[in-house]
């Protein structure tokens, strides 16, 4: 039987195919070493004699054409004439005592990323314990490589922009903080906790991030984050995340909407409550039907109309301010527009907007947001749900670094 194409598909240079069999749903391949003799592992001598084959090793290889592939490797007995040591042929494609080739084991971790060990075991028809063992060994080295690559990329980045945001381990109780390279698109590290004392404690134990020289750091309006960044990177511009800031305005709009609902007839109240989300959408993203509904709702109350226009003016300010100096002037006009609306929700929102005026306007120095950060937070949330949470903190951190930097994986 011609086997040169099978040798090419097998992609193991030290082996040559002697026979291929189809046994039920599996493919069995009989192979032989391409070399006649092997050097002694003790003295590295080449005066070696063969003493026959003791047995055959059945080793799982990469699947082909939807079938499992097994290699049958002869356990060739050898003896060194120089040191009288007997040994068995050592194959480079498979470790001693293993039932899987190195290529097959290297393919397993990619099956687990974005899924679970149980799912990967079913897909590859491999015991779950084997998949877990291989994946944990790979995760130990790969996570260190990925984090090192991300750190080196951040250190060498010109005009580095960091993003900081928290994500829940147990919502309302326990949180972690993620550090992101927004320009490079990578997840750098996880800080346990989100309070100022926890951030400072982490900085004392892990001083490696002090070497970064970010031009700007994007975060929400949490005072602890701004204090920590001001201490750690005093020269960096602190930017209030656009979407976190915009939420304060939309929440004020919804408070006004709830007050207006109480004064309406039952049918109008039900309709406004049912479609309340479209009030928070940008006007340029509304469909024709939604535009008609919004026009109808704004006729219910003069205050609601003014707050809606105030909200749209804020979006326009973010989009259309050509420079930081013009943004500051436009922001002052927007604050004056809000002060003319006599409603407690709007006035409470304006207090926050005035307190964080500098950080909000800094967006127009460097137009970066934490949109990518929120996407990774959703990925982390999905990871925790798939695994019913990972109890080992070390594995938990490694898994997040790998999932959020998937494009840097070597497998």
Secondary structure as a PSIPRED ss2 file (coil, helix, strand):
# PSIPRED VFORMAT (PSIPRED V4.0)

   1 X C   1.000  0.000  0.000
   2 X C   1.000  0.000  0.000
   3 X C   1.000  0.000  0.000
   4 X H   0.000  1.000  0.000
   5 X H   0.000  1.000  0.000
   6 X H   0.000  1.000  0.000
   7 X H   0.000  1.000  0.000
   8 X H   0.000  1.000  0.000
   9 X H   0.000  1.000  0.000
  10 X H   0.000  1.000  0.000
  11 X C   1.000  0.000  0.000
  12 X C   1.000  0.000  0.000
  13 X C   1.000  0.000  0.000
  14 X C   1.000  0.000  0.000
  15 X E   0.000  0.000  1.000
  16 X E   0.000  0.000  1.000
  17 X E   0.000  0.000  1.000
  18 X E   0.000  0.000  1.000
  19 X E   0.000  0.000  1.000
  20 X E   0.000  0.000  1.000
  21 X E   0.000  0.000  1.000
  22 X E   0.000  0.000  1.000
  23 X E   0.000  0.000  1.000
  24 X C   1.000  0.000  0.000
  25 X C   1.000  0.000  0.000
  26 X E   0.000  0.000  1.000
  27 X E   0.000  0.000  1.000
  28 X E   0.000  0.000  1.000
  29 X E   0.000  0.000  1.000
  30 X E   0.000  0.000  1.000
  31 X E   0.000  0.000  1.000
  32 X E   0.000  0.000  1.000
  33 X E   0.000  0.000  1.000
  34 X C   1.000  0.000  0.000
  35 X C   1.000  0.000  0.000
  36 X C   1.000  0.000  0.000
  37 X C   1.000  0.000  0.000
  38 X C   1.000  0.000  0.000
  39 X C   1.000  0.000  0.000
  40 X C   1.000  0.000  0.000
  41 X C   1.000  0.000  0.000
  42 X C   1.000  0.000  0.000
  43 X C   1.000  0.000  0.000
  44 X C   1.000  0.000  0.000
  45 X C   1.000  0.000  0.000
  46 X C   1.000  0.000  0.000
  47 X C   1.000  0.000  0.000
  48 X E   0.000  0.000  1.000
  49 X E   0.000  0.000  1.000
  50 X E   0.000  0.000  1.000
  51 X E   0.000  0.000  1.000
  52 X E   0.000  0.000  1.000
  53 X E   0.000  0.000  1.000
  54 X E   0.000  0.000  1.000
  55 X E   0.000  0.000  1.000
  56 X E   0.000  0.000  1.000
  57 X E   0.000  0.000  1.000
  58 X E   0.000  0.000  1.000
  59 X E   0.000  0.000  1.000
  60 X E   0.000  0.000  1.000
  61 X E   0.000  0.000  1.000
  62 X E   0.000  0.000  1.000
  63 X E   0.000  0.000  1.000
  64 X E   0.000  0.000  1.000
  65 X C   1.000  0.000  0.000
  66 X C   1.000  0.000  0.000
  67 X E   0.000  0.000  1.000
  68 X E   0.000  0.000  1.000
  69 X E   0.000  0.000  1.000
  70 X E   0.000  0.000  1.000
  71 X E   0.000  0.000  1.000
  72 X E   0.000  0.000  1.000
  73 X E   0.000  0.000  1.000
  74 X E   0.000  0.000  1.000
  75 X E   0.000  0.000  1.000
  76 X E   0.000  0.000  1.000
  77 X E   0.000  0.000  1.000
  78 X E   0.000  0.000  1.000
  79 X E   0.000  0.000  1.000
  80 X E   0.000  0.000  1.000
  81 X C   1.000  0.000  0.000
  82 X C   1.000  0.000  0.000
  83 X C   1.000  0.000  0.000
  84 X C   1.000  0.000  0.000
  85 X C   1.000  0.000  0.000
  86 X E   0.000  0.000  1.000
  87 X E   0.000  0.000  1.000
  88 X E   0.000  0.000  1.000
  89 X C   1.000  0.000  0.000
  90 X C   1.000  0.000  0.000
  91 X C   1.000  0.000  0.000
  92 X C   1.000  0.000  0.000
  93 X C   1.000  0.000  0.000
  94 X C   1.000  0.000  0.000
  95 X C   1.000  0.000  0.000
  96 X C   1.000  0.000  0.000
  97 X C   1.000  0.000  0.000
  98 X C   1.000  0.000  0.000
  99 X C   1.000  0.000  0.000
 100 X E   0.000  0.000  1.000
 101 X C   1.000  0.000  0.000
 102 X H   0.000  1.000  0.000
 103 X H   0.000  1.000  0.000
 104 X H   0.000  1.000  0.000
 105 X H   0.000  1.000  0.000
 106 X H   0.000  1.000  0.000
 107 X H   0.000  1.000  0.000
 108 X H   0.000  1.000  0.000
 109 X H   0.000  1.000  0.000
 110 X H   0.000  1.000  0.000
 111 X H   0.000  1.000  0.000
 112 X H   0.000  1.000  0.000
 113 X C   1.000  0.000  0.000
 114 X C   1.000  0.000  0.000
 115 X C   1.000  0.000  0.000
 116 X C   1.000  0.000  0.000
 117 X H   0.000  1.000  0.000
 118 X H   0.000  1.000  0.000
 119 X H   0.000  1.000  0.000
 120 X H   0.000  1.000  0.000
 121 X H   0.000  1.000  0.000
 122 X H   0.000  1.000  0.000
 123 X H   0.000  1.000  0.000
 124 X H   0.000  1.000  0.000
 125 X C   1.000  0.000  0.000
 126 X C   1.000  0.000  0.000
 127 X C   1.000  0.000  0.000
 128 X H   0.000  1.000  0.000
 129 X H   0.000  1.000  0.000
 130 X H   0.000  1.000  0.000
 131 X H   0.000  1.000  0.000
 132 X H   0.000  1.000  0.000
 133 X H   0.000  1.000  0.000
 134 X H   0.000  1.000  0.000
 135 X H   0.000  1.000  0.000
 136 X H   0.000  1.000  0.000
 137 X H   0.000  1.000  0.000
 138 X H   0.000  1.000  0.000
 139 X H   0.000  1.000  0.000
 140 X H   0.000  1.000  0.000
 141 X H   0.000  1.000  0.000
 142 X H   0.000  1.000  0.000
 143 X H   0.000  1.000  0.000
 144 X H   0.000  1.000  0.000
 145 X H   0.000  1.000  0.000
 146 X H   0.000  1.000  0.000
 147 X H   0.000  1.000  0.000
 148 X H   0.000  1.000  0.000
 149 X H   0.000  1.000  0.000
 150 X H   0.000  1.000  0.000
 151 X H   0.000  1.000  0.000
 152 X H   0.000  1.000  0.000
 153 X H   0.000  1.000  0.000
 154 X H   0.000  1.000  0.000
 155 X H   0.000  1.000  0.000
 156 X C   1.000  0.000  0.000
 157 X C   1.000  0.000  0.000
 158 X C   1.000  0.000  0.000
 159 X C   1.000  0.000  0.000
 160 X C   1.000  0.000  0.000
 161 X E   0.000  0.000  1.000
 162 X E   0.000  0.000  1.000
 163 X E   0.000  0.000  1.000
 164 X E   0.000  0.000  1.000
 165 X E   0.000  0.000  1.000
 166 X E   0.000  0.000  1.000
 167 X E   0.000  0.000  1.000
 168 X E   0.000  0.000  1.000
 169 X E   0.000  0.000  1.000
 170 X E   0.000  0.000  1.000
 171 X C   1.000  0.000  0.000
 172 X C   1.000  0.000  0.000
 173 X C   1.000  0.000  0.000
 174 X E   0.000  0.000  1.000
 175 X E   0.000  0.000  1.000
 176 X E   0.000  0.000  1.000
 177 X E   0.000  0.000  1.000
 178 X E   0.000  0.000  1.000
 179 X E   0.000  0.000  1.000
 180 X E   0.000  0.000  1.000
 181 X E   0.000  0.000  1.000
 182 X C   1.000  0.000  0.000
 183 X C   1.000  0.000  0.000
 184 X C   1.000  0.000  0.000
 185 X C   1.000  0.000  0.000
 186 X E   0.000  0.000  1.000
 187 X E   0.000  0.000  1.000
 188 X E   0.000  0.000  1.000
 189 X E   0.000  0.000  1.000
 190 X E   0.000  0.000  1.000
 191 X E   0.000  0.000  1.000
 192 X E   0.000  0.000  1.000
 193 X C   1.000  0.000  0.000
 194 X C   1.000  0.000  0.000
 195 X C   1.000  0.000  0.000
 196 X H   0.000  1.000  0.000
 197 X H   0.000  1.000  0.000
 198 X H   0.000  1.000  0.000
 199 X H   0.000  1.000  0.000
 200 X H   0.000  1.000  0.000
 201 X H   0.000  1.000  0.000
 202 X H   0.000  1.000  0.000
 203 X H   0.000  1.000  0.000
 204 X H   0.000  1.000  0.000
 205 X H   0.000  1.000  0.000
 206 X C   1.000  0.000  0.000
 207 X H   0.000  1.000  0.000
 208 X H   0.000  1.000  0.000
 209 X H   0.000  1.000  0.000
 210 X H   0.000  1.000  0.000
 211 X H   0.000  1.000  0.000
 212 X C   1.000  0.000  0.000
 213 X C   1.000  0.000  0.000
 214 X C   1.000  0.000  0.000
 215 X C   1.000  0.000  0.000
 216 X E   0.000  0.000  1.000
 217 X E   0.000  0.000  1.000
 218 X E   0.000  0.000  1.000
 219 X E   0.000  0.000  1.000
 220 X C   1.000  0.000  0.000
 221 X C   1.000  0.000  0.000
 222 X C   1.000  0.000  0.000
 223 X H   0.000  1.000  0.000
 224 X H   0.000  1.000  0.000
 225 X H   0.000  1.000  0.000
 226 X H   0.000  1.000  0.000
 227 X H   0.000  1.000  0.000
 228 X H   0.000  1.000  0.000
 229 X H   0.000  1.000  0.000
 230 X H   0.000  1.000  0.000
 231 X H   0.000  1.000  0.000
 232 X H   0.000  1.000  0.000
 233 X C   1.000  0.000  0.000
 234 X C   1.000  0.000  0.000
 235 X C   1.000  0.000  0.000
 236 X C   1.000  0.000  0.000
 237 X E   0.000  0.000  1.000
 238 X E   0.000  0.000  1.000
 239 X E   0.000  0.000  1.000
 240 X E   0.000  0.000  1.000
 241 X C   1.000  0.000  0.000
 242 X H   0.000  1.000  0.000
 243 X H   0.000  1.000  0.000
 244 X H   0.000  1.000  0.000
 245 X H   0.000  1.000  0.000
 246 X H   0.000  1.000  0.000
 247 X H   0.000  1.000  0.000
 248 X H   0.000  1.000  0.000
 249 X H   0.000  1.000  0.000
 250 X H   0.000  1.000  0.000
 251 X H   0.000  1.000  0.000
 252 X H   0.000  1.000  0.000
 253 X H   0.000  1.000  0.000
 254 X H   0.000  1.000  0.000
 255 X H   0.000  1.000  0.000
 256 X H   0.000  1.000  0.000
 257 X H   0.000  1.000  0.000
 258 X H   0.000  1.000  0.000
 259 X H   0.000  1.000  0.000
 260 X H   0.000  1.000  0.000
 261 X H   0.000  1.000  0.000
 262 X C   1.000  0.000  0.000
 263 X C   1.000  0.000  0.000
 264 X C   1.000  0.000  0.000
 265 X C   1.000  0.000  0.000
 266 X H   0.000  1.000  0.000
 267 X H   0.000  1.000  0.000
 268 X H   0.000  1.000  0.000
 269 X H   0.000  1.000  0.000
 270 X H   0.000  1.000  0.000
 271 X H   0.000  1.000  0.000
 272 X H   0.000  1.000  0.000
 273 X H   0.000  1.000  0.000
 274 X H   0.000  1.000  0.000
 275 X C   1.000  0.000  0.000
 276 X H   0.000  1.000  0.000
 277 X H   0.000  1.000  0.000
 278 X H   0.000  1.000  0.000
 279 X H   0.000  1.000  0.000
 280 X C   1.000  0.000  0.000
 281 X C   1.000  0.000  0.000
 282 X C   1.000  0.000  0.000
 283 X H   0.000  1.000  0.000
 284 X H   0.000  1.000  0.000
 285 X H   0.000  1.000  0.000
 286 X C   1.000  0.000  0.000
 287 X C   1.000  0.000  0.000
 288 X H   0.000  1.000  0.000
 289 X H   0.000  1.000  0.000
 290 X H   0.000  1.000  0.000
 291 X H   0.000  1.000  0.000
 292 X H   0.000  1.000  0.000
 293 X H   0.000  1.000  0.000
 294 X H   0.000  1.000  0.000
 295 X H   0.000  1.000  0.000
 296 X H   0.000  1.000  0.000
 297 X H   0.000  1.000  0.000
 298 X H   0.000  1.000  0.000
 299 X C   1.000  0.000  0.000
 300 X C   1.000  0.000  0.000
 301 X C   1.000  0.000  0.000
 302 X H   0.000  1.000  0.000
 303 X H   0.000  1.000  0.000
 304 X H   0.000  1.000  0.000
 305 X H   0.000  1.000  0.000
 306 X H   0.000  1.000  0.000
 307 X H   0.000  1.000  0.000
 308 X H   0.000  1.000  0.000
 309 X H   0.000  1.000  0.000
 310 X H   0.000  1.000  0.000
 311 X H   0.000  1.000  0.000
 312 X H   0.000  1.000  0.000
 313 X H   0.000  1.000  0.000
 314 X H   0.000  1.000  0.000
 315 X H   0.000  1.000  0.000
 316 X H   0.000  1.000  0.000
 317 X H   0.000  1.000  0.000
 318 X H   0.000  1.000  0.000
 319 X H   0.000  1.000  0.000
 320 X H   0.000  1.000  0.000
 321 X C   1.000  0.000  0.000
 322 X C   1.000  0.000  0.000
 323 X C   1.000  0.000  0.000
 324 X H   0.000  1.000  0.000
 325 X H   0.000  1.000  0.000
 326 X H   0.000  1.000  0.000
 327 X H   0.000  1.000  0.000
 328 X H   0.000  1.000  0.000
 329 X H   0.000  1.000  0.000
 330 X H   0.000  1.000  0.000
 331 X H   0.000  1.000  0.000
 332 X H   0.000  1.000  0.000
 333 X H   0.000  1.000  0.000
 334 X H   0.000  1.000  0.000
 335 X H   0.000  1.000  0.000
 336 X H   0.000  1.000  0.000
 337 X H   0.000  1.000  0.000
 338 X H   0.000  1.000  0.000
 339 X H   0.000  1.000  0.000
 340 X C   1.000  0.000  0.000
 341 X C   1.000  0.000  0.000
 342 X C   1.000  0.000  0.000
 343 X C   1.000  0.000  0.000
 344 X H   0.000  1.000  0.000
 345 X H   0.000  1.000  0.000
 346 X H   0.000  1.000  0.000
 347 X H   0.000  1.000  0.000
 348 X H   0.000  1.000  0.000
 349 X H   0.000  1.000  0.000
 350 X H   0.000  1.000  0.000
 351 X H   0.000  1.000  0.000
 352 X H   0.000  1.000  0.000
 353 X H   0.000  1.000  0.000
 354 X H   0.000  1.000  0.000
 355 X H   0.000  1.000  0.000
 356 X C   1.000  0.000  0.000
 357 X H   0.000  1.000  0.000
 358 X H   0.000  1.000  0.000
 359 X H   0.000  1.000  0.000
 360 X H   0.000  1.000  0.000
 361 X H   0.000  1.000  0.000
 362 X H   0.000  1.000  0.000
 363 X H   0.000  1.000  0.000
 364 X H   0.000  1.000  0.000
 365 X C   1.000  0.000  0.000
 366 X C   1.000  0.000  0.000
 367 X C   1.000  0.000  0.000
 368 X C   1.000  0.000  0.000
 369 X C   1.000  0.000  0.000
 370 X C   1.000  0.000  0.000
 371 X H   0.000  1.000  0.000
 372 X H   0.000  1.000  0.000
 373 X H   0.000  1.000  0.000
 374 X H   0.000  1.000  0.000
 375 X H   0.000  1.000  0.000
 376 X H   0.000  1.000  0.000
 377 X H   0.000  1.000  0.000
 378 X H   0.000  1.000  0.000
 379 X H   0.000  1.000  0.000
 380 X H   0.000  1.000  0.000
 381 X H   0.000  1.000  0.000
 382 X H   0.000  1.000  0.000
 383 X H   0.000  1.000  0.000
 384 X H   0.000  1.000  0.000
 385 X H   0.000  1.000  0.000
 386 X H   0.000  1.000  0.000
 387 X C   1.000  0.000  0.000
 388 X C   1.000  0.000  0.000
 389 X C   1.000  0.000  0.000
 390 X C   1.000  0.000  0.000
 391 X C   1.000  0.000  0.000
 392 X C   1.000  0.000  0.000
 393 X H   0.000  1.000  0.000
 394 X H   0.000  1.000  0.000
 395 X H   0.000  1.000  0.000
 396 X H   0.000  1.000  0.000
 397 X H   0.000  1.000  0.000
 398 X H   0.000  1.000  0.000
 399 X H   0.000  1.000  0.000
 400 X H   0.000  1.000  0.000
 401 X H   0.000  1.000  0.000
 402 X H   0.000  1.000  0.000
 403 X H   0.000  1.000  0.000
 404 X H   0.000  1.000  0.000
 405 X C   1.000  0.000  0.000
 406 X H   0.000  1.000  0.000
 407 X H   0.000  1.000  0.000
 408 X H   0.000  1.000  0.000
 409 X C   1.000  0.000  0.000
 410 X C   1.000  0.000  0.000
 411 X C   1.000  0.000  0.000
